[in-house]
Amino acid sequence: MGLMDKVKEQAAAAASVAKDVAQKGQAKVDELQARRAADGVLRDLGLTVYLTKVGRGSPSAESDIAGYVETIREYENEHGPIQPD
């Protein structure tokens, strides 16, 4: 095996490692973005429930709550149960 063949093999191995690292990094970013979105939905859910309980809820509060709960269920189906921090 010549020197150029060894260089090509090492370059291919390095490219494979770099691709793997990039994929893992992207997966982390995607998970973080999904968690932030879920946190926003949970905040909206809590605010809507609070406003309803203190008599300042909107006429669409019940359907809004149902929508938020469904969104959180979908998140949990994909990412697992939400755990309190």
Residue pairs with C-beta under 8 A, 6 or more apart in sequence:
31 79
34 75
34 78
34 79
35 79
37 75
38 71
38 72
38 75
38 79
38 82
41 68
41 71
41 72
41 75
42 68
42 72
42 82
44 64
44 68
45 65
45 68
45 69
45 72
48 57
48 58
48 61
48 64
48 65
48 68
49 65
51 57
51 58
51 61
52 61
52 62
52 65
58 64
72 82
75 82
76 82
